[in-house]
Amino acid sequence: MNLKELIEGNPILNQAQIAKAMFPNDKYAPQTLSAKLREVKQKTGAQRITEEDTKNAVEVLDKLVKNIEAYKKDNPTK
């Protein structure tokens, strides 16, 4: 599964917020991630998800997983 499939298959994941966390120094992070996911063609070629982007996405999603696990621990179900 790639990042595009993960986001599209889980609409609860907010693409704009993931982008802001992945690219904290990019003023246009949501547009950047959207262009890469859609492989928008630019003058220099198509935008693509790089290995660095994948690494950043995994870090962002790992943080989410840890927060969910902490929530589940603090709020056990019967």
GUVEX-43212 format. One line per 10 residues: their letters; for each residue x negated, y negated, z negated of N, C-alpha, C. Coordinates in Angstrom, 2 decimals. Layout:
REM residues N
a) X Y Z X Y Z X Y Z ~ ...
***
This chain:
REM residues 78
mnlkeliegn) -0.86 1.18 0.00 0.00 0.00 0.00 -0.90 -1.23 0.00 ~ -0.53 -2.20 0.80 -1.29 -3.45 0.81 -0.51 -4.54 0.07 ~ -1.11 -5.72 -0.06 -0.50 -6.80 -0.82 0.84 -7.23 -0.22 ~ 0.90 -7.30 1.09 2.16 -7.70 1.74 3.28 -6.71 1.41 ~ 2.98 -5.42 1.50 3.99 -4.39 1.19 4.41 -4.46 -0.28 ~ 3.45 -4.72 -1.16 3.76 -4.82 -2.58 4.72 -5.97 -2.85 ~ 4.43 -7.14 -2.30 5.27 -8.32 -2.53 6.64 -8.14 -1.88 ~ 6.66 -7.66 -0.64 7.94 -7.47 0.05 8.79 -6.39 -0.60 ~ 8.15 -5.35 -1.13 8.88 -4.25 -1.74 9.34 -4.52 -3.17 ~ 8.86 -5.62 -3.74 9.20 -5.98 -5.12 9.57 -7.45 -5.16
pilnqaqiak) 10.79 -7.79 -4.73 11.18 -9.19 -4.63 11.16 -9.94 -5.97 ~ 11.07 -9.20 -7.08 10.97 -9.88 -8.37 9.62 -10.60 -8.51 ~ 8.63 -10.15 -7.74 7.34 -10.82 -7.73 7.45 -12.13 -6.94 ~ 7.09 -13.22 -7.56 7.19 -14.52 -6.92 5.90 -14.82 -6.16 ~ 5.99 -14.82 -4.84 4.82 -15.00 -4.00 4.11 -16.32 -4.28 ~ 4.85 -17.38 -4.48 4.25 -18.69 -4.72 3.44 -18.70 -6.02 ~ 3.97 -18.07 -7.06 3.25 -18.03 -8.34 2.03 -17.13 -8.27 ~ 2.13 -16.03 -7.54 0.97 -15.16 -7.35 -0.11 -15.95 -6.61 ~ 0.29 -16.68 -5.58 -0.67 -17.48 -4.79 -1.36 -18.52 -5.65 ~ -0.61 -19.21 -6.49 -1.21 -20.24 -7.35 -2.22 -19.64 -8.30
amfpndkyap) -1.95 -18.43 -8.78 -2.90 -17.76 -9.67 -4.10 -17.22 -8.90 ~ -3.88 -16.77 -7.67 -4.98 -16.24 -6.85 -5.91 -17.33 -6.37 ~ -5.34 -18.48 -6.04 -6.11 -19.59 -5.46 -5.90 -20.85 -6.31 ~ -6.41 -20.87 -7.55 -6.12 -21.98 -8.47 -6.65 -23.34 -8.00 ~ -7.64 -23.34 -7.14 -8.21 -24.61 -6.67 -7.66 -25.05 -5.32 ~ -6.70 -24.31 -4.81 -6.12 -24.60 -3.49 -4.79 -25.32 -3.69 ~ -4.76 -26.58 -3.27 -3.55 -27.40 -3.40 -2.37 -26.77 -2.66 ~ -2.66 -26.05 -1.61 -1.62 -25.44 -0.78 -1.64 -23.91 -0.89 ~ -1.85 -23.41 -2.10 -1.98 -21.96 -2.32 -0.80 -21.15 -1.76 ~ 0.45 -21.55 -2.02 1.56 -20.74 -1.47 1.53 -20.65 0.06
qtlsaklrev) 1.20 -21.76 0.70 1.13 -21.75 2.17 -0.05 -20.90 2.65 ~ -1.16 -20.97 1.91 -2.34 -20.19 2.28 -2.03 -18.70 2.23 ~ -1.43 -18.25 1.11 -1.11 -16.83 0.99 -0.08 -16.42 2.04 ~ 0.93 -17.24 2.25 1.95 -16.92 3.25 1.32 -16.75 4.63 ~ 0.43 -17.65 5.00 -0.23 -17.56 6.32 -1.07 -16.29 6.43 ~ -1.74 -15.93 5.35 -2.56 -14.72 5.39 -1.69 -13.47 5.47 ~ -0.60 -13.45 4.74 0.29 -12.28 4.78 0.94 -12.13 6.15 ~ 1.23 -13.24 6.80 1.86 -13.21 8.13 0.83 -13.14 9.24 ~ -0.46 -13.20 8.88 -1.57 -13.19 9.85 -1.37 -14.26 10.93 ~ -1.12 -15.48 10.45 -0.91 -16.62 11.34 -2.17 -16.86 12.16
kqktgaqrit) -1.98 -17.09 13.44 -3.11 -17.34 14.33 -3.53 -18.80 14.22 ~ -4.82 -19.00 13.98 -5.43 -20.33 13.91 -6.42 -20.44 15.06 ~ -7.03 -21.58 15.20 -8.04 -21.76 16.26 -9.20 -20.79 16.10 ~ -9.53 -20.46 14.85 -10.68 -19.58 14.58 -10.27 -18.11 14.50 ~ -9.02 -17.79 14.75 -8.55 -16.41 14.67 -7.38 -16.29 13.71 ~ -6.94 -15.07 13.50 -5.80 -14.83 12.61 -6.23 -14.91 11.15 ~ -5.37 -15.49 10.34 -5.58 -15.50 8.89 -5.35 -14.07 8.39 ~ -6.21 -13.61 7.49 -6.08 -12.26 6.97 -6.40 -12.23 5.48 ~ -5.86 -11.23 4.80 -6.20 -10.99 3.41 -7.61 -10.41 3.39 ~ -8.51 -11.06 2.66 -9.90 -10.61 2.56 -10.08 -9.71 1.35
eedtknavev) -11.26 -9.11 1.24 -11.57 -8.30 0.05 -11.51 -9.17 -1.20 ~ -11.98 -10.40 -1.10 -11.95 -11.33 -2.24 -10.50 -11.64 -2.62 ~ -9.63 -11.82 -1.63 -8.21 -12.06 -1.91 -7.60 -10.86 -2.63 ~ -7.94 -9.66 -2.18 -7.43 -8.45 -2.80 -7.91 -8.37 -4.25 ~ -9.17 -8.68 -4.47 -9.72 -8.68 -5.83 -8.96 -9.67 -6.71 ~ -8.72 -10.86 -6.20 -7.98 -11.88 -6.96 -6.56 -11.42 -7.25 ~ -5.91 -10.79 -6.28 -4.54 -10.31 -6.47 -4.49 -9.23 -7.55 ~ -5.45 -8.33 -7.52 -5.50 -7.27 -8.53 -5.69 -7.87 -9.92 ~ -6.54 -8.88 -10.05 -6.74 -9.53 -11.35 -5.45 -10.18 -11.84 ~ -4.75 -10.87 -10.95 -3.49 -11.52 -11.31 -2.45 -10.49 -11.73
ldklvkniea) -2.33 -9.42 -10.95 -1.34 -8.39 -11.24 -1.70 -7.58 -12.48 ~ -3.01 -7.37 -12.73 -3.43 -6.69 -13.96 -3.02 -7.49 -15.19 ~ -3.13 -8.80 -15.10 -2.71 -9.65 -16.21 -1.21 -9.49 -16.45 ~ -0.43 -9.44 -15.38 1.00 -9.23 -15.50 1.31 -7.89 -16.15 ~ 0.60 -6.84 -15.72 0.80 -5.50 -16.29 0.52 -5.53 -17.79 ~ -0.57 -6.17 -18.19 -0.92 -6.25 -19.61 0.16 -6.99 -20.39 ~ 0.69 -8.06 -19.83 1.76 -8.81 -20.50 3.03 -7.96 -20.62 ~ 3.34 -7.20 -19.60 4.52 -6.33 -19.64 4.32 -5.24 -20.70 ~ 3.13 -4.66 -20.74 2.85 -3.62 -21.75 2.95 -4.19 -23.16 ~ 2.44 -5.41 -23.38 2.54 -6.04 -24.69 4.00 -6.29 -25.06
ykkdnptk) 4.80 -6.72 -24.09 6.22 -6.95 -24.33 6.91 -5.65 -24.71 ~ 6.61 -4.58 -23.97 7.23 -3.28 -24.25 6.83 -2.79 -25.64 ~ 5.60 -3.00 -26.03 5.13 -2.58 -27.36 5.87 -3.34 -28.46 ~ 6.08 -4.63 -28.23 6.76 -5.47 -29.22 8.28 -5.28 -29.22 ~ 8.81 -4.69 -28.16 10.26 -4.52 -28.02 10.59 -3.11 -27.57 ~ 10.33 -2.12 -28.44 10.57 -0.73 -28.02 12.07 -0.47 -27.81 ~ 12.33 0.42 -26.87 13.71 0.83 -26.61 13.94 2.18 -27.27 ~ 15.19 2.48 -27.52 15.51 3.76 -28.18 15.53 4.89 -27.22
***
